[in-house]
Amino acid sequence: MQQTFSIINIALVNRQPRTMGLKQLIECYVDHRIEVIRRRTRHLLREAKKKAHVLEGMIYAVVDIDEIIQLIKSSQTREEAIQKLMDRRYSIPASHPAAKDIPQRLMNMMRESDADGGVLLTRVQAETIGGMRLIQLVGLEIERLVKEYTSIIEEIEGYEAILANHRMVLDIIVEDCEEMKDRFGRDRLTTIEDAAGDIDIEALIQEQEMAVTISHSGYVKRVPLETYQAQGRGGKGIKASDSKDDDFIEHLFAASTHDHLLCFTDTGRVFKIKVYELPEMSRTSKGRPIINYIDLKAGERTCAYLAIKDFEAGSNYLTFVSKGGIVKRTALKAYANVNRSGLIAVGLKDEDALLDVRMTTGSDDLMLVTSGGMAIRFPEQDVREMGRSAAGVKGIELREGAEVIGIMRIPMIQDDNDPEVTHTDPEFIERELCLLTITENGYGKRTPVDDYRVNPESGPMRSQSRGGKGRTDIKSTDRNGKSAAAIGVCSDEDIVVISRNGQLVRMAASSISSYGRGTQGVRVVGLKGGDSVVSAARIEDSEEEEHSTEADTAATGEATE
């Protein structure tokens, strides 16, 4: 902050100059806007009432069209015709064909004048009728007049409501401020960037281990890792953020302030930001929207995040999966040079969208799950290594109308006796690693991941090959509907299920029954009529036990499902 800007805090208040603070300036601005809105509304109300007054006279005339024409024909001069129109009384009987369409406001006015024989026209109304063309005096003109009059009455009632309700005036001020924010806010934000010259900003940042949290709604923050002190088993933990009821922590991982955070979008782009660029906030704060740190296009949203310490070390890969069933595997080092405006991470067809990105070791198994109730598990080596902008290859053959809704990475180890044979990592077998599938009607089940391998009559279990139709995961019956969400969970984790109408239900994964492939499952969440499940996610929440231990494991750079 090397530039100083001065502002003048002197303003005229009640025609007298005063020096005011920021709060007083805002209060005066609000008072000024209240007066402007009230004066503007009163003006619009007057103009609308004038127009309604004229339309009322035209409606009276068209209702009694035959007598009006005869009255005008019998007059010798224009002034005589105007005077005769003003002397005559007008009424709209309830039996008139147009009476049912005329607004009640006008009919009530007519009823009040019935005792006097009807309504008298004013000179403005009479002169308007005198100036009407003959073609406007046809019977069908009443429909247009009534429609226009109804619209004007709605405006009048709206203006009257604003003048009678101070809260509505304040709401208009808020709407005006939001509009100004949308129009002028984005290009007037102060940005702190690297200074020109040889100054290395990163060298000035102390390297520190941080706990990075990203919520389901895209709010991000970082907190010093020591904030989450290790607790004994059975501890209640501490609250990770002050999220709203309709939001929750979906990603929690440890990273150094010098690490990189890769943010992938559903259009196949990737952004890279430094962890120290994320806002450091209090433990219970909500965080700030991720859109403040990456340049997303209209309608584009982030779908995956990865914290990277070193792009060159190790032999890790980034594996991309699209909703159209396309899989691509690229060496991590190919994404070392990503500029601030983003980079194409994977080539996608126009009708396709990126679903998720996983970091794999080169020896893992991948499982894809579709909305049609199918799942396929195959070794990641079946997907050859490709360049950064490549489109990928077919991971699963989709049925008509189906799309991929979930991807799961399954860690594998080699058999001690036969290096060509692989098994699911025993650590995750002990933790009961399962595929959790939930249908749009709220039914679901957990199924052990090894149930999706092929068990031949002779020889060890093996995974399928890429590109097939897969095996039945859950039955898509009328009761179940299509599959809506599929995630990998262990029995010691919690999940949250989200519905289309905003219902969020949190539960322990172990509370959902475990069934084999091809079954219907059980009710997971009770939905209200017309609602349906849209997604589910594991909760990465530091209110659980042993958070620092889990975060330290993540800090080693190992990717866990």
Buried (B, 14 or more C-beta within 10 A) or exposed (E): EEEEEEEEEEBEEEEEEEEBEEEBEEEBEBEEBBEEBBEEBEEBBEEBBEBBBBBBBBBBBBBBBEEBEEBBEEBEEEEEBBBBBBEBEBBBEEEBEBEEEBBEBBBEEBEEBEEEEBBBBBEEBBBBBBEBEEEBBEEEBBEEBBEBBBBBBEBBEBBBEBBEEEEBBBEBBEEEBEEEEEEEEEEEEEEEEEEEEEEEEEEEBEEBBBBBBBBBBBBBBBBEBEBBEEBEEEEEBBEBBEBEEEBBBBBBBBBBBBBBBBBBBBBBBBBBBBBBEBEBBEBEBBBBEBEEBBEBEEEBEBBBBBBBBEBEEBEBBBBBBBBBBBBBBBBBBBBEEBEEEBBEBBBBEEEBBBBBBBBBBBBBBBBBBBBBBBBBBBBBBBBEBBEBBBBBBBBBBBBEEBBBBBBBBBBBEEEEEEEEEBBBBEEBEEBBBBBBBBBBBBBBBBBBBBBBBEEEEEEBEBBBEBBBBBBBBBBBEEEBBBBBBBBBBBBEBBBBBBBBEEBBBEBEBBEBEBBEBEBBBEEBBEBEEEBBBBBBBBBBBBBBBBBBEBBEEBBEBEBEB
